[in-house]
Amino acid sequence: MSNFAGIIVVMAVAAVLIIAVSIIIYNRRLDKVTKGEIRDTHNPLPEPKTTAGVLYRTILIVIASVSLISIGTLSGVVASLQNSVQMLQNTNDGINSELYSLRTELEKQTKMISAYGWNFENIDYDSKTADIVMDIHLKEFADDTEVTLDIHGISVPMEKNTAEPGAYTGRFNVSIFDELMNATVFVKTAGIFKSENIDIAESLAWDFFPFPAITSRFHSEKTAGGKLKYDGAYTVMFDYDSSHNIPKAGVSKVMVTYMTSGRELKTLDITQQALNQEEITLEKGLEIDKDLTFRFEITTDSGYKIIQNSVMIHDMSLDPDTIEATRIEDADGNVVWQLQKQIY
């Protein structure tokens, strides 16, 4: 940048000198013409104003050219710095990944349990109960090893699986609406006790009941009154897959109510479309306020009703507390399970 400033100063001084010389020569010739010493009035030299204009443009061109070269050089420096920063970031990410892998491997080596899992048996929707059969596999064990599982406020003795060395099985009864959280496994071998926590976070209702999932496509149009008119389509799907091989409650009826600002607009029976995962068309010109909410009521073949409010469209003024939480009711209309409120 100092070289660039020097060039500008030199060019400015040179331009001043050239303009000064041009003015002197021009004035002398003009004086001679006035005195009649020169009869040819044509001046081969440009006027000082023309000379100044040419020099001004020349200086601007030089400044622009040097600026472009300087910007290009600076851009190269910035790009190089960005590449260096990115390389450092990649190196740091690689180191963190290696540290995480090492920490995970060390944790695996220090753990007593090599694997665990569970399944459900004796599911009874009438009594709202089921048996959980928990399997735990130890890395080290002996003939006198005793295993106990503390979970859900109860202590479950684990029996040795004679067909599979190191495997222990326990059984306990739960409500199908229970929340299972972290459990602790106690191992006693040769009079020495050890314990290890296992991560469990399971809301059992999601395993036993077919909650709906919705995909949609909507088109909106604003009315002269400031309201919105919507049309489009949506599809309802039920997840019948379970990581614990549970035969979920079957669906016998599906109703949907279109709502806005808590007002019911229309109620439809969409049982067949939902069971067949068919696209359902939203009627044209459905007028809404600040939100479009679908209230689904799914009745299962075991008599339970799942009520879920899915907010499909909303603006920032919508208060989440005005949306009813997803819940399950029994055949008598009693709420047996409820999800924390949220906008879907």
N, C-alpha and C positions, 0 to 999 in steps of 0.2 A: 504493500500500500504506500510506503514512503517513496518508492521509485515512481509510482503513478502520480503522486503529488508533485514530485520534482518535474516530471514531464509537463504537467499542466502549467506550472509556474514558468518554465522556460518558454512554452508556447505562448503564454499570455504576454510575457515581456517582448518576445519576437513580434507578436501581432501589434503591440503598441508602437514599437520602433518602425515597423513597416508602414503602419497607418500614418505615423508622424512624417516619415520620409515622403510618402505619397502626397500628403497635404502640402509639404514644402515645394516639391517639384511641380505640383499642380498649380499652386499659387504663383510661382515664378513664371510658368508658361502663360498663365492667364494675364499676368502683368505685362509681359512682352506683347501679347496679342492686343492688349488695351493701348499700349504705346505705339503700335503699328510696326514693331520690329519684326513681327512674324505675320505674314499675310494669310497663311493657311490656318484657318480657325479650327480645323479638325485636330483633336488632341488624341494622339495614339495611346496615351496613358489613361486608364480608367479613372473615374471620379473617386475621391477618397471614400465616399459613401459606399460605392460598389466594392471597393477594396475591403472596407471594413466588413461588409456583408459576407463576402467570400471567405475572409479569415474566420469570421464567427461560425459559419457553417462548417468550415474545415475543423475548427477546434471541437465543435459538437460531435462531428463524425469520429474524430480521434478518441474523444472521451467515451463515446458509446462503444467503440471497438475495444478499447482497453477494459471498459467495465464488463463487457461480455466475456472477454478472456479471463478477467479476475473472477467473475461469477462462476465460470466453468471450472476454474481451478478450485475455488471454494467448495463447489458442489462435489468435486472429486474427493476433497478432504473430508467433507461431511459423510459421503457414502462410505469412505474407508473407515471412519469412526463408527458408523452404524454397523458395518460388517464385523468390526472388532468387538463391539458390544454384543452383537448376536452370537458370535463365537463364544464369548465368555458366558453368556446366558445358557447356551447349549452345553457347555462344559459343566456349568453349575447344575443344570438339570440332570446330566448324566451322573454326576457325583451323588446327587440326592437319590436318584434311582438305585444306584449301587448300594448306598447306605440303607435304603428301605429294604432292599432284597436281603442284605446281610442281617438286618434286624429281624426280619420275618423268619429267616432261616434259623437264627439263634433262638427265637421264641418257639419255633417248632421243635428244636432239639431239646429245649428245657421243659416242654409240656409232657404231662403224663398220658394225656389222651391223644390217640392218633386219629380217631374219628368218632362221630356220634350222629344220631338221627332218630326220627320217630315216625310212627304211623298211628292212624286212628282205627279203633275197632268198636263194635257194639254201639253204633250211632243210633240214638233214640230222639227223634224230634219231638215226640210227645212229652218226654220227661226233660228235654233240653240238655241231655248229657251224652258223653262219649268217653271211651277209654283211650288213653294215650299209652302206647307201648314204646318205651325209650330204649335204644340200644347204644351202649358205650363200649369202645374198644381201647384197651390200655396198651401202652408200649412195653411196660415191664409188669410182671405179675408173678405170683407164686401160688402154691396149693392153698395157703392160708389167707390169700388176699380177700378182703371184704370191701365191697363198694356200696356206698349210700348216696342217693341223689336228694338234695334239698331243692325243692321247686314249688312255687305256688303255695307257700306256707305249710307244706307237708314234707315229711321225710320218707323217702321211698327206698326200701331195701332192694338191691340189684342182685339177681340170681346169675350164677355162673352158667354160661352156655357151653355145655360139654362138647358140642359138635364143632365149636370154633374157639380155640384157645385165645384167651385175652378178651373175649367178648362177654359182656354182662347186660342183662335185660331186666327192666323194671316196668311195672304197670300201675297207673293211677287214673282216677276218674275226675273229669272236669265238666263244667258247663260249656255248651257250644258257643256261649257268648263271653267266655272268660278272656282275660288278657294275660298271656304268659310272658313273664319277663326273665331276667337273667337267673341262671341256676348255678348251684355249687355242687361239685362232685367230691366226696370224701373217700379216700382210699387208705385202708389199714393193712399193712403187711409186716409180719413179725413184730407186732406191737407198736409199729411206727405209723403215725398218722400224717397224711399229706392231703392237701386240698387244691382244687383248681376250678376256676369259674369258666362257664361256657356261655357264650352269647346267644340268648334267645329273646326275640321280641316278636311275639305272634299275637295278633288279634284274631281269635278263632272264627269269628263271624265271617271273615273274608274267605275262609276255607270251606265253609258249609253252605253259603248262600250265593245265588247268582246275581251279583250287582251289575247294573247296566253300564256299558261304555258307549259313548256317542261320537260319531263322526258327522260333520255337517259342512254345507256350503250355502252361504246366504248372499242375497243382493239387497241393498238398501236404496231408498229414495226419500228425500226430504220433502215434506208437504209445505204448502204455503203457510200453514199454521205453526210450523216449526217442529212438528212431530215426524216420526220416521215410519215409513212403510217398508215391510220386509217380505221377501219371498225366497224360495230356495228349497233345499231338501236335506234330510238327515237319515242316518242309519243307526239302529240300535243293535248292539251285540252283547252277548253274555259269555263270560269266561267260565267254561266248564272244566278247564284243566286245573289240576291241583298237584302241588309238589309232594303231597302226602297220600295220593291215590284215594281221594274222598269222592264218593258219588254225591255231587251237590244236589240240593233240593231242586226238583223239577219245576218248571214254570207252567202255570195253568192259565194265567190271564195277565195282560199288560195294558194299562190305561195311561194316557198322557194328557195333561192339561197345560195349555199354553197360557202364560201369565205375564202381566206387566204391572209394575208398581203394586204388587200384591193383589191385583184384580185378575179374576179368571176370564179368559177370552173364549176358550173353546176346549171341550174334552172329547177325546177320541179313543176308541178301542183299536189298538194296534197289535193285538196278540199275534196274528199270523205273520204280519210284516216283520215283527221283532224276532220271532222264532225262526223265520226263514232268512233273516238278515237282508230284507228287501229295503230299498230306498223309499222313504216316505216323503211325499211332496208337501211343502208348506204352502198353504193357499196364498194366492197373490194378493198383495195389498193389505197384509196383516199390519194394523197400525199399533205402534207401541210407544211408550214414554221413554224412560231412562234405561229399561232393561227388557230382555226377552228371556223368560225363565220357563223351562220344561219341568213340570212335576210328574215324575213317573211313579206309578203304583203297580208293583209286581207282586202278584199273588202266587205263592208256591203251592205245589200239590200236597204239602204237609200243613197247609192252613196259615202260614205266616205271610205277612205283607211287608214288602220292602218299599219304603217311601223315600225317594231321592229327588231333590231339587237341583237341577243342573242349569246354571246361568249360562246361556249361550251367547248373549250380547249384553254389554252394560257400559255405562260411562263412568267417569271418575267419581261422580256424586253418589253412586250406589253405596249404601251402608250395608256391610256384610251381616250385621246383626239383624237385618230385616229378612234374611234368608233362613228358612227353617232348616235345621240340621237333618242329615240323612239318618233314618231310624228304621227299626224293625218292630212290627207289632205282631202279637200272637193272634189267634183266632178270635179272642175276646176283645181285641182292640187295645190291649195293654202294651205299653212300650217296654220291650225287653232288651233293647240295645240301641245306643245312639252315638253317632259320630260327632266329634267336635265340629263346630260351625266353620265353614270355609266356602269361598267362592270357587267353583270348579272351572 
